[in-house]
Amino acid sequence: MNTSLSFRFISRLAAAVVGLVIWLLVYRHLAAFAAWVTYSVAGLDRGSHLGAALEFFVFEAPKVMLLLVLVVFGVGIVRTFFTPERTRRLLAGRRESVGNVLAALLGTVTPFCSCSAVPLFIGFVTAGVPLGVTFSFLVSAPMVNEVALVLLFGMFGWKVAALYLGMGLLIAIVSGWTLGRLRLEKYVEPWVYENGANPVADDAESPAIGWGARVQSGFSAVREIVGRVWIYVLLGIAVGAGIHGYVPENFMASIMGRGAWWSVPLAVLLGVPMYSNAAGILPIVQALLGKGAALGTVLAFMMSVIGLSLPEAIILRQILKPRLIATFFGVVAGGILLVGYLFNLIF
């Protein structure tokens, strides 16, 4: 039995190494492939609007999908270490200041979007986690996640990714701490506290699993998450391709540039009614930057789309009263505005 297990482990490891080598080879030749498809196969002229749009799409679509598959696979493995129950136990009983930091950090390594994080919010509150700490997690989980950071690194480099990580964590920590200081528990719907968490279920440890099961969880995450979001990713890239090919150079600078002080607030307001994840919105961000938009402005737009979405507000209304939702959105929006202006000053 041990020999059989060792053989399976070695075969899976070999398959992973071969897959990673193929991934790297494909990733390195995407630019040449996109140019070949656009100008040799399609026969479009260099410098044409359609040619620029098609080259952008053919390059970015496989690039983003390759990054997404790799990151989601890793996230699927990470998820086996950070189950909702374990995350709730880690946060329960923490002092607010320590809890805000821990909740924000946990949000970066737990693969929950803004809407899927809301059910966890209920579990945290009913388990006795302070309200401000739960808000730190609710902000961090969608805004500062592995997908966003890896895609930012791939598109803009490690400096932008690192600064985004630091600013996103700061927004989550400060927003949660501020909301905790305001003592807004009375604006949580009463039924949330009445339906307290089951202490037996909360304290129950998840059974230990081996690395084979963790790797299988990674493959399952790829099938589930990529299978659900790929169409939105391609739509986002298509929009980005249209902007890249047809929007005149420096046009975006006039409405989203550093010179327009109102561009950052406008970007945040435009982002709130929308809903997307980092994989879907980042190709649009990249295209906007290529047309002269300021980095801080487009990142503020991105943060508001994935961290302050209208669907999230609708779901939150089931557990929070309007005044608390408005306060939450206002505090987080204020943090995003500061980040937007800071990025515009630095870059």
N, C-alpha and C positions, 0 to 999 in steps of 0.2 A: 504493500500500500504506500509506504514512504517513497519507494522508487517511482511509483506511478505519479505521486504528487510532485516529486522533484522534476520529473520529465515534463509534466504539464506547466510547472512554473517556468522552467527554462524555455519551453516552446513559446509561452506567452511573452516572456521577456525578449526573446529573439524576434518575435513578430512585432513587438513594440519598437524595437531598435530599427528594424527594416522599415516600418511605417514612418518613423521619424526621419530617416534618411530620405525616403521618397518625398515626404512633406517639405523638407528643406530644399531639395532639388527643384521641385515644382515652384516653390515660393520664390527662389532666386531668379527664375527665368520668366516670371509673369510679365515684366515690362516688354521683353522681346516678343513674347507671344501676343500681347495686346497690339503691338505695332504691326506684327505680321498679319493678324486677322483683319485689322482695320485698313491697312494700305495695300496689302498684297492680295488677300482673299476677297475683301469687299471692294477693293479698287477705289477707295475714296482718296481725295486730294488732301495732302498735308496742309494744315492751316484752315481747312474748311470747318464750319460750325458742326456739321454732322460727323465729320471725322474726329474732331476733338471730343465730342460727346460719346461716340462709340468706343474710342480708345480708352476713355475714362471708365466706362462701364465694363469693358472686357478685362481691364486691369484690376479694378476695384472689386468686382463681384467675386472672382475666385480668391482674391487676397483676403477679403473680409470673411468669407466662408471658411477658408483655411484657418485663419486666426480663431474664428468662432468655434470650430470643431475642436481645435487643440485646447482652448481655454475651457470650454464646457466640459470636456473630458476630465480635465483637472478639477473643475468645480464639482463634478459628480463624485470624485474621490473625496474631496474636502467635505462634501455634504455628509459622508458617513461618519465623520468625526464631530460634526456640529449639527446634531439633530435638533429640532425645535425644543424637545424636552430638556436636552442637555444645555442648550442656550438659555432656557428659562431658569434652570437651576443655577447657572453661573451668575446670573444677574440678581436673583432673589436675595434679599437681605443686605445688599451692598449699600454703603453710604452714597449719597447722591453724587458728590464730586468724583469719587472713584468709579461709581457705577456709570456715570456719563461717559468717561473715557473708555471703560471696558465695553460698554454697549456700542460705542462708535467703532471700536476696533473689531468687535465681533461682527458688526454689520458689513465690514469689508471682506470677510471670509465666509459669509453665509450667503448662498445664492438665492436671495429673495428679491423680487421686484417690488415696486411700491404697493401694488394691489395684493400680492401674496403675503407681504409682510403684515398686512392689517390683521388677519386672523391671529398671528403671533402676538400682535399688540394686545389683543383681548386676553390671551393666555398670560402675558406678562403682568397685566394689571390685576387680574384675578388671583395671580400667584403672589401678590404683594410687592411686586417690583414698583419702585416709585414712578410716578407719572412722567417726570422729567427724564428719567433714565430710559423709559420706553420710547419717548420721542427721539432721543439720541439715536437709538437703534432704527427707528422708523425713517429717519433722515438718511442715515449712513448706508443702510442695506441696499436701496436702489441706486443712490448717487455715487457711492465709492465702492465699486465692486470689481472683481477680477477682469470681467469682460471690458469694462470701460478703461481700466488702466492699461491692459495689454494692447487694446486697439489704439489708445492714445500714444503709447510707446511706439507702436508700429508706424503710426502716421506722422507723429510730430517729434519723437525722440524722448529720451529719459527725463530731460529737464522739465518739459511740460507735464509729463505724466507724474513726476514726483511732486511738482508744485500743486497740481490738481489734487493729488492724494492728501497733501498737507492741508490745503484749503478746505477740501471736502470734509475731512475729519474735524477741522476747527469749527466749521459751520454746524456739524452734528453735535459736537460737544457743547459749544456755547448756546446753541438753540435749545437743546435739552435742558441745560442748566438754567437758562433764563425762564423757560416755561415752568420748570420745577419751582423756581423762586416765586412765581406768580400765584401759586396755590390754587390751581384751577380744577381741582378734583370734583368740585360741585357741578362742573359742566360736563362730566362724564354721565352718560345715561345710566339711571339707577340699576337697570337689569344686569349691567356688566358686573357690578359688585355683588348683586344678589346671586348670580350664577357662578359662584366661586369655583376655582379649579379643584378637581378631585385630588386630594393629597396623596392617595395611594398611587394614582396614575403618574403624578408629578415626580414622586420619589422613585418610581420603578426604573431600574437601570436597563438600557437597551442591551440585548445580548451581544456579546463580543463577536465580531466577524473577522474573517481572514482577509488577506490581501487579494485572493482570488475574487471574493465577493465585492471588495472595494473596486477592483478594476471593472468588474461587471457592472457596478453602479455607474462608473464613468461612461461605459458604452450606452447604458440605458438613458443617462442624462443627455447624451448626444442625440439619440433617437427622439427623446421627448422634447427637449428644448429647441434643438435645431429644426426638428420637424415642425415645430409650432411657429417659429419666428422667421424661417427662411424667406417667406414671401414678403414680409415687412422689410427685411434686410434688402432684398432686391428692389423693392419699391423705393426705399430710401436712396439706394445707389442710383436708380433711374432718375430720381429728382435731382440728385447731385450731378449726374451726367448732363442733364438739361441745363442746369445752372452753369456748369463748367463750359459747355459748348456754345450756349446762346446768350448768356447774360454778358453785356459789354464789360470790357476791362474797367476796373475801378468804379463800376456803378455802385456796388455794395458799399464802397467807402463813403459815399454821400449819405447813406442812411444808417450804416452800421460801423462807421469809422471812428477813430479816436477823437476826431474834431467835434463830433456831435455829442454833447453831454447827455442828451436824452436817449441816445441809442441803447444804452444798457437797460434802463427801465422799460423801454419799448420791447426789447428782446425778451425780457422776463414776462411781460404781459402777453406777448405773442405765444410764448411757450406753454403757459398754464393750460389753455384749452386743448392742447395737443396731448397725445399719449404715445410714447415709443420707448424702446430700450436703447442702451448705448450702441448696440450693433446697428440699429436702424437709423439713428440720428447722426452718428459720427461721419458717415460719407457726405451728408449734407453740410456738416460743419466744415469738412475739408474743402468742399466746393466753394462755400462762402468765403473762406479764407483766401482761396485762390483768386477771388474776384475783388479783393481789397477790403473785406470786412476785418475789423480788429479782433484779435484773439480773445480778449476779455469779453467782448460783446457776444461772440458766438458761443463761448463756453458758458456764459450766463444763460443764454438761450437753451443750450443743451441741459444745463442743470435744472432749469425750470421745467423742461419737458419731462425729464425722467424722475425728478424729485418732487414736483408740485403739479401733478396731473389732475385734470378734472375727474377722471374715473376714480382716482384715489379719494378725492373729496366726497364723491357720492357714496363710496363704501364707508368712509369714516363717519358719515352722517348717521349710520346705523348705531354707532356707539358713542359719538360725541355730539354735543349740542353746537349749534351754529357759531356761537361766540368763541368756543374753544378752537373750532376748525379755522375760523378767521384769524385768531391770534397765532395759531400754529403756522398758517400760510404767511402771515405778515412777518413773523420773526425769521422764518427760513428765507423768505424773499429778501429781507434786509441783508442777511448774510450773503446771499447770492449777488446782490448789487455790489457789496463791498469787494467780493472776489472779482467781479467783472471789471470794476474800476482799477483794482490792484494789478490785474493782468495787463490791462491797457497801459498802465504806467511802466511796468517792467519790460514788456515786450513791444 
